[in-house]
Amino acid sequence: MPRAQTRAATRPSALSPLPLWLTTMTVSVLVLLAGSATAQEQKVIKSHGYSFYGDLTYPENFEHFDYVNPDAPKGGEISLPFVGTLDSMNPYSGKGRAHLFSIFGFESLLGEAPSGEPLPADVYGESYCLLCESLEYPEDKSWVIFNMRPEAQFSDGTPVTAHDIVFSHNLLLDEGLKSYADAVRKRIPKVEALDDHTVKFTFADGISRRSLIETVGGVPAWPKAWFEETGNGLKDSWMDPPPGSGAYMVESVDLTKRIVLKRNTDYWGKDLPINRGRMNFDRIRLEIISDDTSAFEAFKAGEYTFRAEGDSKKWATGYDFSKVTDGDIVKAELPDGSPPTPSGIIFNLGREALQDRAVREAVALMFNFEWTNESLQYGLFNHRASFTQDTPLMAQGAPEGAELALLESLGDLVPAEMLSEPAVVPHTSDSSRLLDRRNARQASKLLEEAGWTVQNGMRVNEAG
């Protein structure tokens, strides 16, 4: 758990000598200042990570994440396909198209996966120190200080400093997406290097600050010196990216064929608990292929080694070639703990007819998932009950405790049945036929009650 310490939340500033005519007010002024200082005294939390939801899962002295093999062998190569075209190695520029491979070499104060996904992968809303060794923030989260690791360095051997963090933050504001810059400037008015290895972010008043520590902790660290020496900017389309501080560095680039990354054997952070058991391949190769048909044929020919299949028909019928039956290719479903990609029937409430909940429920009842899955999708899908299906965030059962209190505080915005009934369970349909007559009758009843009657073969309401 984070360690709590008591200290002043702001650093006192020196007071100039008072003019003679103010001496009669000295006692009152000192009393007011003392009262203000006391009001600003609050607990400062010092920790090895930050949790959006509460206590950290992993203690300060953890050795590795629970889901990794800390003794995993290192070596070999994994190769993956990219379907499409690329013409840049700078994904932060509005010019050109770059792959996430371009950012594998960059790290941030708080650790995350190279693809930008949360790290660790077995908990939600938690980040642990990577370029920093600790962070400090007051209870009101009005600022955060990151104490950086002095041993952190870029792949060219130069140290990663607080000045690089400040530079990277400002570069994103000056040359990144305008929408990002506008939002961040309002929330984070100040960032400063207190010394070479200490950086402080100050947050605005009157806003929610819960996510800001994680936001600034995720800013990629770029070498200030490289930008100054090369004259490159974030808006430029690089082919040779700046050196990063991460475990991988670019070995070769041919954007018509492939990108190859190699593991940096001199990587400064290879023995950190956050990295133990991870980043084990010596090389990661990305094969750039114009279309998915060609990509599938390239996989069958052995031109790359790992393919994530997204086509249900191909998964069900396309993997019957000899390398699969002989065991040279292993076909397997690998649950990764991630929530499913958000998808579903989304109603446009800008249309007046769909503003009626009964109408929406009736339309939803007419969708026969079971028939669709069996007839069109080879029975490979499950009916989703939540956008956060199979995760701890999924609502189950009737609301209670803090969840119930929150819903009750929203008043008429929440339907009364939501306060006492279990979370919505999707309806089931007859998989043997597209039209489920039982659900159709229920939908018809809902529409009738909502004022939609059948006239000349169509459902109409009073407005016609």
Long-range contacts (C-beta under 8 A, 24 or more apart in sequence): 1-47, 1-55, 1-56, 1-59, 2-45, 2-46, 2-47, 2-48, 2-55, 2-56, 3-45, 3-46, 3-47, 3-60, 4-43, 4-44, 4-45, 4-46, 5-43, 5-44, 5-45, 5-46, 6-41, 6-42, 6-43, 6-44, 7-41, 7-44, 8-37, 8-40, 8-41, 9-40, 9-41, 9-42, 9-44, 9-138, 9-140, 9-142, 9-143, 10-40, 12-37, 42-138, 42-139, 42-140, 43-138, 43-139, 44-136, 44-137, 44-138, 44-139, 45-136, 45-137, 45-138, 45-139, 46-134, 46-135, 46-136, 47-134, 47-135, 47-136, 48-128, 48-129, 48-133, 48-134, 49-110, 49-126, 49-127, 49-128, 49-129, 49-135, 50-110, 50-126, 50-127, 50-135, 50-213, 50-214, 50-217, 51-125, 51-126, 52-124, 52-125, 52-126, 52-210, 52-211, 52-214, 53-124, 53-125, 53-126, 56-126, 56-128, 57-120, 57-122, 57-123, 57-126, 58-120, 58-126, 58-128, 58-273, 62-273, 63-273, 63-276, 64-273, 64-276, 64-277, 65-120, 65-121, 65-122, 65-273, 65-274, 65-276, 65-277, 65-278, 66-122, 67-120, 67-121, 67-122, 68-276, 68-277, 68-278, 69-277, 70-276, 70-277, 71-277, 72-277, 72-280, 73-280, 74-263, 74-280, 74-281, 74-282, 75-280, 75-281, 75-282, 76-281, 76-282, 76-283, 77-281, 77-282, 77-283, 77-284, 77-285, 77-305, 78-281, 78-283, 78-284, 78-285, 78-305, 78-306, 79-284, 79-285, 79-286, 79-287, 79-303, 79-304, 79-305, 79-306, 80-284, 80-285, 80-286, 80-287, 80-304, 80-305, 80-306, 80-307, 81-286, 81-287, 81-289, 81-295, 81-298, 81-299, 81-304, 81-307, 82-286, 82-287, 82-288, 82-289, 83-289, 83-290, 83-291, 83-292, 83-295, 84-288, 84-290, 85-255, 85-288, 85-290, 86-255, 86-259, 86-288, 87-237, 87-255, 88-237, 88-238, 88-239, 88-255, 89-238, 89-239, 89-240, 89-241, 89-250, 89-253, 89-255, 89-259, 90-234, 90-236, 90-237, 90-238, 90-241, 92-172, 92-176, 92-234, 93-234, 93-235, 93-236, 93-237, 93-238, 94-177, 94-235, 95-235, 95-236, 95-237, 96-237, 99-259, 99-286, 101-259, 101-261, 101-284, 101-286, 102-241, 102-259, 103-220, 104-244, 104-246, 104-248, 104-261, 104-284, 105-155, 105-241, 105-243, 105-244, 105-245, 105-246, 105-248, 105-249, 105-250, 105-261, 106-220, 106-221, 106-222, 106-244, 106-245, 106-246, 107-131, 107-152, 107-160, 107-220, 107-221, 107-244, 107-245, 107-246, 107-269, 108-217, 108-218, 108-219, 108-220, 108-221, 109-135, 109-146, 109-148, 109-165, 109-199, 109-216, 109-217, 109-218, 109-219, 109-221, 110-135, 110-214, 110-217, 110-218, 111-274, 112-218, 114-246, 114-248, 119-274, 120-274, 121-336, 121-337, 122-337, 124-391, 124-392, 124-393, 125-214, 127-214, 127-217, 127-218, 128-274, 129-274, 130-269, 130-272, 130-274, 131-160, 131-165, 131-221, 131-245, 132-217, 135-213, 135-217, 137-213, 140-209, 141-203, 141-209, 141-210, 141-212, 141-213, 142-202, 142-203, 142-205, 142-209, 143-200, 143-201, 143-202, 143-203, 144-200, 144-201, 144-203, 144-212, 144-213, 144-216, 144-217, 145-194, 145-198, 145-199, 145-200, 146-198, 146-199, 146-200, 146-201, 146-217, 147-197, 147-198, 148-197, 148-198, 148-199, 149-197, 149-269, 150-197, 151-268, 152-245, 152-268, 152-269, 153-245, 153-268, 154-223, 154-243, 154-244, 154-245, 155-243, 155-244, 155-245, 155-249, 155-264, 155-266, 156-223, 156-243, 158-223, 158-225, 158-243, 159-196, 160-221, 160-223, 160-245, 161-193, 161-196, 161-197, 162-193, 162-194, 162-195, 162-196, 162-197, 162-198, 162-199, 163-193, 163-196, 163-224, 164-221, 164-222, 164-223, 164-224, 165-191, 165-193, 165-199, 165-219, 165-221, 166-191, 166-192, 166-193, 166-199, 167-222, 167-224, 167-227, 168-219, 168-220, 168-221, 168-222, 168-224, 169-201, 169-216, 169-219, 171-222, 171-227, 171-233, 171-234, 172-219, 172-234, 174-234, 175-233, 175-234, 175-235, 176-234, 184-215, 187-212, 188-212, 188-215, 188-216, 191-216, 221-245, 245-269, 247-275, 247-279, 248-279, 248-284, 251-283, 255-288, 256-288, 257-287, 257-288, 258-285, 258-286, 258-287, 258-288, 259-285, 259-286, 259-288, 260-284, 260-285, 260-286, 261-285, 312-377, 312-378, 312-380, 312-381, 313-378, 315-378, 315-380, 316-378, 316-380, 317-378, 337-391, 339-387, 339-388, 339-389, 339-390, 339-391, 339-393, 340-384, 340-389, 340-390, 342-387, 343-384, 344-384, 344-387, 353-461, 356-450, 357-415, 358-446, 358-447, 358-449, 358-450, 359-446, 359-447, 359-450, 359-452, 361-443, 361-446, 362-442, 362-443, 362-444, 362-446, 362-447, 362-450, 363-443, 364-427, 365-427, 365-439, 365-440, 365-442, 365-443, 365-446, 366-439, 366-440, 366-443, 367-429, 368-429, 368-430, 368-431, 368-433, 368-434, 368-435, 368-436, 368-439, 369-426, 369-429, 370-428, 370-429, 370-430, 370-431, 371-429, 371-430, 371-431, 371-432, 371-433, 371-434, 371-436, 373-431, 374-431, 375-431, 375-434, 383-426, 383-428, 384-426, 385-423, 385-424, 385-425, 385-426, 386-423, 395-423, 396-422, 396-423, 397-422, 397-423, 398-422, 398-423
